[in-house]
Amino acid sequence: MDMIRIHSGKLRAIGYDASKRILRVELEDGCTLEHLNVGESLWRNLKNASAQWSYYRDNIEDEFTVHRVSNKAPSGKNPLDDLFGPT
């Protein structure tokens, strides 16, 4: 599934599998969730929303069965540390 990188509220990436009707979202804490049976029109609306985090919370977050795909926590490492050292 192709993911689109975004920065909206707690959302960091979104993707959709039309054949399986699965919406995947990656949150700022590194957690990845899959929402089942999401229609393509909701995906398009989310992708094109001016406030994607608000649209997600209002229309998707609690409305669909969800599976946690990843509990991956961010490493906490700043990529600039490799260039400039930790602050």
Rosetta silent file (secondary structure, phi, psi, omega in degrees, C-alpha in Angstrom):
SEQUENCE: MDMIRIHSGKLRAIGYDASKRILRVELEDGCTLEHLNVGESLWRNLKNASAQWSYYRDNIEDEFTVHRVSNKAPSGKNPLDDLFGPT
SCORE:     score description
SCORE:     0.000 S_00000001
   1 L     0.000  128.277  176.693    0.000    0.000    0.000 S_00000001
   2 L   -76.282  135.405  179.058    1.387    3.381   -0.966 S_00000001
   3 E  -110.587  141.808  177.175    1.450    5.855    1.888 S_00000001
   4 E  -103.358  121.128  178.165    1.186    9.615    1.540 S_00000001
   5 E   -74.469  130.555  178.205    3.335   11.541    4.021 S_00000001
   6 E  -138.589  170.011  173.158    1.405   14.342    5.715 S_00000001
   7 E  -139.440   89.031 -177.993    1.698   16.554    8.760 S_00000001
   8 E  -140.576  108.872 -176.926   -1.782   17.188   10.117 S_00000001
   9 L    58.360 -124.054  179.111   -2.450   17.002   13.836 S_00000001
  10 L   -92.734   -2.618  179.498   -1.302   13.538   14.935 S_00000001
  11 E   -80.384  134.487  177.130   -1.398   12.081   11.397 S_00000001
  12 E  -118.626  -22.323  177.146    1.961   11.472    9.710 S_00000001
  13 E  -160.336  149.540  177.514    0.938    9.236    6.776 S_00000001
  14 E  -138.321  148.215  177.734   -2.226    7.875    5.173 S_00000001
  15 E  -154.184  161.552 -176.393   -2.831    5.156    2.590 S_00000001
  16 E  -144.836  136.040  173.761   -5.724    3.204    1.098 S_00000001
  17 E  -110.377  103.579 -175.523   -6.181   -0.217   -0.482 S_00000001
  18 L   -65.138  -36.318 -177.579   -9.304    0.043   -2.640 S_00000001
  19 L   -68.416  -29.495 -179.727   -9.544   -3.698   -3.351 S_00000001
  20 L  -105.095   -7.166 -178.789   -9.600   -4.519    0.390 S_00000001
  21 L    57.427   44.512 -179.936  -11.274   -1.262    1.529 S_00000001
  22 E  -112.996  127.610  173.548   -8.559   -0.724    4.153 S_00000001
  23 E  -103.117  126.125  178.480   -7.447    2.711    5.295 S_00000001
  24 E  -111.078  133.131  176.812   -4.033    2.766    6.969 S_00000001
  25 E  -127.888  140.985  174.860   -2.927    5.697    9.112 S_00000001
  26 E  -111.695  128.047 -177.807    0.404    6.328   10.781 S_00000001
  27 E   -97.409  165.534 -175.914    0.316    8.496   13.881 S_00000001
  28 L   -62.329  -23.374  179.512    3.007   10.793   15.265 S_00000001
  29 L   -84.153    3.925  178.769    3.874    8.281   18.008 S_00000001
  30 L    93.040   -7.817  179.753    4.834    5.712   15.355 S_00000001
  31 L   -72.130  137.559  176.405    1.680    3.619   15.785 S_00000001
  32 E  -116.620  129.949 -178.662    0.094    2.329   12.566 S_00000001
  33 E  -121.260  145.628  173.008   -3.633    1.556   12.433 S_00000001
  34 E  -118.418  126.449  176.881   -5.789   -0.077    9.758 S_00000001
  35 E  -101.276  130.283 -174.642   -9.473    0.777    9.524 S_00000001
  36 E   -94.979  149.954  175.718  -11.606   -1.884    7.800 S_00000001
  37 L    61.543   37.615  177.603  -14.465   -1.430    5.306 S_00000001
  38 L   -89.071  126.117 -179.955  -13.724    2.225    4.574 S_00000001
  39 L   -70.536  154.252 -177.931  -15.358    3.416    1.368 S_00000001
  40 H   -63.151  -32.094  179.495  -13.356    5.025   -1.384 S_00000001
  41 H   -65.848  -37.925  175.875  -15.296    8.293   -1.079 S_00000001
  42 H   -65.146  -39.599  176.507  -14.201    8.658    2.561 S_00000001
  43 H   -59.593  -47.793  179.874  -10.598    8.016    1.483 S_00000001
  44 H   -61.221  -43.170  179.561  -10.835   10.714   -1.191 S_00000001
  45 H   -62.688  -42.016  178.022  -12.405   13.140    1.285 S_00000001
  46 H   -63.400  -48.613 -177.458   -9.670   12.465    3.849 S_00000001
  47 H   -59.722  -35.088 -175.232   -6.895   12.788    1.290 S_00000001
  48 H   -99.166    0.027 -177.696   -8.290   16.090    0.003 S_00000001
  49 L   -67.029  143.880  177.168   -9.422   17.603    3.315 S_00000001
  50 L   -74.288  -26.387  176.633   -7.880   20.914    4.310 S_00000001
  51 L  -125.737   81.173 -173.249   -7.777   19.682    7.927 S_00000001
  52 H   -61.265  -39.450  179.205   -7.054   15.954    7.562 S_00000001
  53 H   -62.201  -44.235  178.881   -6.675   15.285   11.296 S_00000001
  54 H   -64.117  -42.942  179.073  -10.085   16.847   12.012 S_00000001
  55 H   -62.297  -44.093  179.016  -11.702   14.924    9.166 S_00000001
  56 H   -59.357  -50.306 -179.036  -10.153   11.678   10.414 S_00000001
  57 H   -60.996  -42.925 -173.978  -11.319   12.261   14.003 S_00000001
  58 H   -77.545  -30.105 -169.949  -14.840   13.300   12.989 S_00000001
  59 H  -119.350  -14.637 -171.933  -15.547   10.720   10.273 S_00000001
  60 L  -128.452  -47.334 -167.832  -13.266    7.701   10.615 S_00000001
  61 L   -46.337  -51.641 -176.517  -11.493    7.241   13.961 S_00000001
  62 L  -105.471    8.024 -174.516  -14.398    5.767   15.962 S_00000001
  63 L   -98.712  -14.803 -174.139  -16.640    4.730   13.078 S_00000001
  64 L  -129.218  152.241  173.511  -14.777    1.686   11.705 S_00000001
  65 L   -59.815  135.275 -176.343  -13.252   -1.520   13.027 S_00000001
  66 E  -126.820  143.306  174.217   -9.584   -0.852   13.641 S_00000001
  67 E  -124.191  133.345  175.509   -6.529   -3.095   13.940 S_00000001
  68 E   -80.149  120.230 -179.019   -3.214   -1.939   15.336 S_00000001
  69 E   -90.748  -35.973 -175.497   -0.567   -2.921   12.790 S_00000001
  70 E  -146.259  138.615  172.913    2.447   -1.471   14.566 S_00000001
  71 L  -105.155   13.606 -173.647    3.259   -0.190   18.019 S_00000001
  72 L   -53.218  119.500  175.427    6.583    1.106   16.809 S_00000001
  73 L   -88.679  144.492  178.134    7.636    3.988   18.977 S_00000001
  74 L   -62.051  149.407 -176.429    9.826    6.637   17.396 S_00000001
  75 L   -68.673  -22.619 -178.130   13.496    6.287   18.174 S_00000001
  76 L    82.982   -3.503 -179.347   13.664    9.816   19.532 S_00000001
  77 L   -83.612  130.452  175.988   16.823   10.406   17.531 S_00000001
  78 L   -82.832  125.742 -178.400   16.988   13.656   15.687 S_00000001
  79 L   -61.314  -20.435  178.677   18.365   13.043   12.163 S_00000001
  80 L   -75.819  -15.561  177.779   20.385   16.255   12.466 S_00000001
  81 H   -58.346  -33.657  179.062   22.384   14.688   15.326 S_00000001
  82 H   -64.479  -29.358  179.940   24.438   12.836   12.707 S_00000001
  83 H   -88.933  -42.831 -169.399   25.479   16.167   11.228 S_00000001
  84 H  -117.451   -6.219 -176.064   25.760   18.424   14.255 S_00000001
  85 L    82.850  159.256 -179.705   25.770   16.137   17.312 S_00000001
  86 L   -67.014  151.491 -179.564   23.081   16.061   19.992 S_00000001
  87 L   -93.313    0.000    0.000   22.060   19.340   21.591 S_00000001
